[in-house]
């Protein structure tokens, strides 16, 4: 039996400032687990995320927004809730 570490990681912004109504990009950086990852951010699931690579967030934002990472699932189906 192999015991796998739970996935873990952080979100960061692709850009500190964006114009209202434009596309936002985030970067998920894994500190544990096996990619690719599925992450849930602000209630939306993003699949096939590669650690360290930018991904587009939907919908486009119209005001200052906080992005909350609430679930990480790795390629081994290991899951971390509320990292």
Secondary structure, DSSP 4 states (H G I P E B T S, - for coil): --PPPPPEEEEEES-S---TT--EEEEEEEEES-SSEEEEETTEEEEEEPTT-EEEESS--SS-----EEEEE-TT--EEE--
